[in-house]
Amino acid sequence: MQKEIIIAGFGGQGVLFAGQLLTYAAMDQGLQVTWIPSYGPEMRGGTANCTVVISDDEIGSPMVSRPTAVIAMNLPSLDKYEDKVKDGGVLVVNQSMVDREVKRTDIKVATVPANSIAEELGDKRMTNMVLLGALLANLDILPVEAVEKALRDHLPERHHKLLPMNKEAMQRGGTYVAAAISA
């Protein structure tokens, strides 16, 4: 099993943190992993993305041209990465920041109003966790519990008060997708 994931958005959306969290969860599960961040010089407000490769075998290269999955947190990210997702792959789109339909029909698409869900939870910074939950619900890669454990184990102690909200955000993202599919 090898899965390549690109998480993309603009600086300040928690793109890199979501990728780090996946990386820690995979390492904690004994899997092989790479994480490569990429961001513009202005970071907050500029472009940001990261590539995560998770495998149960040695990873030949951390570079990814055709990812298994993409989380597009804004329209420029969707425009850039939609065509790169592998056939049969997964594309998770933040519907709150994207005003167009996905064109591809050969991939699994999950559109989630992530900003709205995060604001309902009381903190717009949870948008990345909502989208991560949607990804985990659509890609057989790691159990949600492993990601929650990584969050608890690797989040600095001063932020532990946010653990319940982070978990709820991931659950809401996964639940939203499940409800949308069954509707």
Buried (B, 14 or more C-beta within 10 A) or exposed (E): EBBBBBBBBBBEBBBBBBBBBBBBBBBBBEBBBBBBBEBEEEEEEEBBBBBBBBBEEEBEEEEBEEBBBBBBBBBBBBEBBBEBBBEEBBBBBBBBBBEEEBEBEEBBBBBBBBBBBBBBBEBBBBBBBBBBBBBBBBBEBBEBEBBBBBBEEBBEEEEEEBEEBBBBBBBBBBBBBBEEEEE
